[in-house]
Amino acid sequence: MNQEKIGYFIAQCRKEKKLTQTQLAEKLNISNKAISKWETGRGMPDSSIMLELSKYLGITVNELLSGEHLQKDDYETKASENIISMAKENEKNKKRTKIMITIFVSIFICFILFIVAKSIYNSVEIALEYDNRLIECKIIDEEIVCNFKGSSLIGFSHKEINTDSETIVFFTGKMLLQNKIHSHFETWDSMAQLSNNEDVNFSSSVRLYLKEDIKDYKSKIKVYYTTISFDKINNINLNEVIEHSELMCEN
């Protein structure tokens, strides 16, 4: 179906009827921009107004779709061709619609996945890795004091295990996944500040009071830093846990 040919034919018939684009648009109750679009071959009249448009132009719908006046001998042939052309055009429009729907759905799914990933990234906690230059621990009188330097610490936990001869305390620090990259910059800044004997930014201090926080502790105490979850510690051999942990201090 040749849109340019049909557009030229519409313009020709309109002029023969001595109608302006505005007058024809008013009769069809549409904007004159739509008429201009048809006549320049940039669009086609909607099927719902083709019959009415043909009436005002003094032609048949078959002639409208053919883009020319038809003789009786050509009428049936052109009608068949126009039906086939319209069927093909409808099929193209359906494919275009499916493609647009697929694109829209894909964009929507990507947007949802982005929101979910961002939410996870902003809320998931991960274990803070041990660095003896930035994490220090001391046993002072009845307290265990643990200082964290250069990390955005958001959580701190401890677990104690009493053996026959000693009390073993495991510490672990938590940080947000979103702060992991940022923490590298904090660490670098902190290392530079430490080397210059300056106060370190992003510092946290945690204290455990032996009499209050640790039940039935032994006189011999060892403090380890671990990234092993406390749930796993209950199911793993103690020596294996110690092997994969860092001794921070002991008395």
C-alpha positions as CSV (number, residue, x, y, z in Angstrom):
1,M,0.0,0.0,0.0
2,N,1.6,3.2,-1.2
3,Q,1.0,5.9,1.4
4,E,2.5,8.7,-0.7
5,K,0.2,7.8,-3.7
6,I,-2.8,7.7,-1.4
7,G,-1.9,11.0,0.3
8,Y,-1.5,12.7,-3.1
9,F,-4.9,11.3,-4.2
10,I,-6.6,12.5,-1.0
11,A,-5.2,16.0,-1.6
12,Q,-6.3,16.0,-5.2
13,C,-9.9,14.9,-4.4
14,R,-10.1,17.4,-1.5
15,K,-9.2,20.2,-3.9
16,E,-11.6,19.0,-6.5
17,K,-14.3,19.3,-3.8
18,K,-13.0,22.8,-3.1
19,L,-12.3,21.9,0.6
20,T,-9.5,23.2,2.7
21,Q,-7.6,20.9,5.1
22,T,-9.4,22.7,7.9
23,Q,-12.8,22.3,6.4
24,L,-12.3,18.6,5.8
25,A,-10.9,18.1,9.3
26,E,-14.0,19.8,10.8
27,K,-16.3,17.5,8.8
28,L,-14.4,14.5,10.1
29,N,-14.1,16.0,13.6
30,I,-10.3,15.6,13.6
31,S,-7.4,18.1,13.5
32,N,-6.2,19.6,10.3
33,K,-2.7,18.2,11.2
34,A,-4.0,14.7,10.6
35,I,-5.1,15.7,7.1
36,S,-1.7,17.2,6.4
37,K,-0.1,14.0,7.7
38,W,-2.2,11.9,5.3
39,E,-1.5,14.1,2.3
40,T,2.2,14.1,2.8
41,G,2.3,10.3,3.0
42,R,3.4,10.3,6.7
43,G,0.3,8.5,7.8
44,M,-3.0,6.8,6.9
45,P,-6.6,7.5,7.8
46,D,-7.9,5.3,10.5
47,S,-10.2,2.5,9.3
48,S,-13.1,3.9,11.4
49,I,-13.3,7.1,9.3
50,M,-12.4,5.8,5.9
51,L,-16.0,5.4,4.8
52,E,-16.9,8.9,6.0
53,L,-13.8,10.4,4.4
54,S,-14.5,8.7,1.1
55,K,-18.1,10.1,1.2
56,Y,-16.8,13.7,1.5
57,L,-14.2,13.2,-1.2
58,G,-16.8,11.6,-3.6
59,I,-14.8,8.4,-4.0
60,T,-15.1,4.8,-2.8
61,V,-13.1,3.2,0.0
62,N,-11.6,0.9,-2.7
63,E,-10.4,4.0,-4.7
64,L,-9.1,5.6,-1.5
65,L,-6.9,2.6,-0.7
66,S,-5.8,2.3,-4.3
67,G,-4.9,6.0,-4.5
68,E,-6.6,6.5,-7.8
69,H,-10.0,6.5,-9.6
70,L,-10.9,3.1,-10.8
71,Q,-12.7,1.8,-13.9
72,K,-15.3,-1.0,-13.4
73,D,-12.9,-3.6,-15.0
74,D,-10.2,-2.8,-12.4
75,Y,-12.5,-2.5,-9.4
76,E,-12.6,-6.2,-8.4
77,T,-8.8,-6.7,-8.9
78,K,-8.0,-3.6,-6.9
79,A,-10.4,-4.6,-4.1
80,S,-8.6,-7.9,-3.7
81,E,-5.2,-6.2,-3.7
82,N,-6.3,-3.7,-1.1
83,I,-7.6,-6.4,1.2
84,I,-4.3,-8.2,0.9
85,S,-2.4,-5.0,1.5
86,M,-4.5,-4.1,4.6
87,A,-4.0,-7.6,6.0
88,K,-0.2,-7.2,5.6
89,E,-0.3,-3.8,7.1
90,N,-2.3,-5.1,10.1
91,E,0.2,-7.9,10.5
92,K,3.1,-5.4,10.5
93,N,1.3,-3.3,13.1
94,K,0.7,-6.4,15.3
95,K,4.4,-7.2,15.1
96,R,5.3,-3.6,15.9
97,T,3.0,-3.7,18.9
98,K,4.5,-7.0,20.1
99,I,8.0,-5.6,19.8
100,M,7.0,-2.4,21.7
101,I,5.4,-4.5,24.5
102,T,8.5,-6.7,24.7
103,I,10.7,-3.7,25.0
104,F,8.5,-2.0,27.6
105,V,8.3,-5.2,29.7
106,S,12.1,-5.7,29.4
107,I,12.7,-2.2,30.6
108,F,10.2,-2.6,33.4
109,I,11.8,-5.9,34.5
110,C,15.3,-4.3,34.4
111,F,14.0,-1.4,36.5
112,I,12.5,-3.7,39.1
113,L,15.8,-5.8,39.2
114,F,17.7,-2.5,39.6
115,I,15.5,-1.5,42.6
116,V,15.8,-4.9,44.2
117,A,19.6,-5.0,43.7
118,K,20.0,-1.5,45.1
119,S,17.9,-2.4,48.1
120,I,20.0,-5.5,48.7
121,Y,23.2,-3.5,48.2
122,N,22.1,-0.9,50.7
123,S,20.9,-3.3,53.4
124,V,23.1,-6.5,53.3
125,E,25.7,-6.7,56.1
126,I,29.0,-8.4,55.5
127,A,31.9,-9.3,57.9
128,L,34.6,-6.8,58.3
129,E,38.0,-8.3,57.3
130,Y,40.7,-8.3,60.0
131,D,43.8,-5.9,59.6
132,N,46.0,-5.8,62.7
133,R,47.2,-2.3,61.7
134,L,43.6,-1.0,62.0
135,I,42.0,-3.3,64.6
136,E,43.6,-3.5,68.0
137,C,42.5,-5.2,71.2
138,K,43.6,-5.1,74.8
139,I,42.6,-6.6,78.1
140,I,42.7,-3.9,80.7
141,D,41.8,-4.9,84.2
142,E,38.2,-6.2,83.9
143,E,37.6,-5.0,80.4
144,I,38.3,-6.1,76.9
145,V,38.8,-3.0,74.7
146,C,38.6,-3.4,70.9
147,N,39.4,-0.3,68.7
148,F,38.4,-0.3,65.0
149,K,40.1,2.4,62.8
150,G,39.3,3.3,59.3
151,S,36.1,1.2,58.8
152,S,32.4,2.1,58.8
153,L,31.6,-0.4,61.5
154,I,27.8,-0.8,62.0
155,G,27.7,-3.9,64.2
156,F,29.8,-5.8,66.6
157,S,29.3,-9.2,68.2
158,H,31.1,-11.5,70.5
159,K,30.9,-15.1,71.5
160,E,32.7,-16.8,74.4
161,I,33.6,-20.4,74.8
162,N,34.9,-21.8,78.2
163,T,37.3,-24.7,78.1
164,D,38.8,-26.4,81.1
165,S,41.7,-24.0,81.3
166,E,40.7,-20.8,79.5
167,T,38.0,-18.5,78.2
168,I,38.2,-17.9,74.4
169,V,36.3,-14.9,73.1
170,F,35.6,-14.5,69.4
171,F,34.9,-11.0,68.0
172,T,33.4,-10.1,64.7
173,G,32.6,-6.7,63.1
174,K,29.9,-6.0,60.5
175,M,29.6,-3.4,57.8
176,L,27.1,-2.7,55.0
177,L,27.9,-4.1,51.6
178,Q,27.4,-0.6,50.1
179,N,30.3,0.7,52.4
180,K,32.7,-2.0,51.2
181,I,34.2,0.1,48.4
182,H,34.0,3.3,50.5
183,S,35.8,1.5,53.3
184,H,38.9,1.1,51.1
185,F,39.3,4.8,50.9
186,E,38.7,5.1,54.6
187,T,41.4,2.5,55.2
188,W,43.9,4.3,53.0
189,D,43.2,7.6,54.7
190,S,43.6,5.9,58.1
191,M,46.9,4.3,57.2
192,A,48.2,7.7,56.1
193,Q,47.0,9.3,59.2
194,L,48.6,6.6,61.4
195,S,51.9,7.0,59.7
196,N,51.8,10.7,60.4
197,N,50.8,10.2,64.0
198,E,47.5,11.9,63.4
199,D,44.0,11.1,64.8
200,V,42.3,8.6,62.6
201,N,38.9,9.2,61.2
202,F,36.1,6.6,61.2
203,S,37.1,5.1,64.5
204,S,35.0,2.9,66.7
205,S,35.7,1.6,70.2
206,V,33.9,-1.4,71.8
207,R,34.2,-2.5,75.4
208,L,33.3,-5.8,77.0
209,Y,33.0,-5.9,80.8
210,L,34.1,-9.4,81.9
211,K,31.9,-9.5,84.9
212,E,28.8,-8.4,83.1
213,D,29.2,-9.6,79.5
214,I,31.0,-12.9,79.9
215,K,29.7,-15.6,82.2
216,D,32.0,-17.7,84.4
217,Y,35.2,-16.5,82.6
218,K,38.5,-18.1,83.4
219,S,41.6,-16.3,84.6
220,K,43.2,-17.2,81.3
221,I,41.6,-15.3,78.4
222,K,42.3,-15.3,74.7
223,V,40.6,-12.9,72.3
224,Y,40.3,-13.8,68.6
225,Y,38.9,-11.9,65.6
226,T,36.9,-14.1,63.2
227,T,34.8,-13.8,60.1
228,I,33.2,-17.2,60.7
229,S,29.5,-16.9,61.6
230,F,28.7,-17.7,65.2
231,D,26.1,-20.3,64.1
232,K,28.9,-22.2,62.3
233,I,31.2,-22.0,65.3
234,N,28.8,-24.2,67.3
235,N,29.1,-26.9,64.6
236,I,32.9,-26.7,63.9
237,N,35.8,-28.1,65.9
238,L,37.2,-25.3,68.1
239,N,40.7,-25.9,66.9
240,E,39.6,-25.4,63.3
241,V,37.8,-22.1,64.2
242,I,41.0,-20.9,66.0
243,E,43.1,-21.9,63.0
244,H,40.9,-19.6,60.7
245,S,40.8,-16.7,63.2
246,E,43.3,-14.0,64.3
247,L,44.6,-13.8,67.8
248,M,44.3,-10.2,68.9
249,C,45.3,-10.4,72.6
250,E,45.6,-12.6,75.6
251,N,46.5,-12.2,79.3
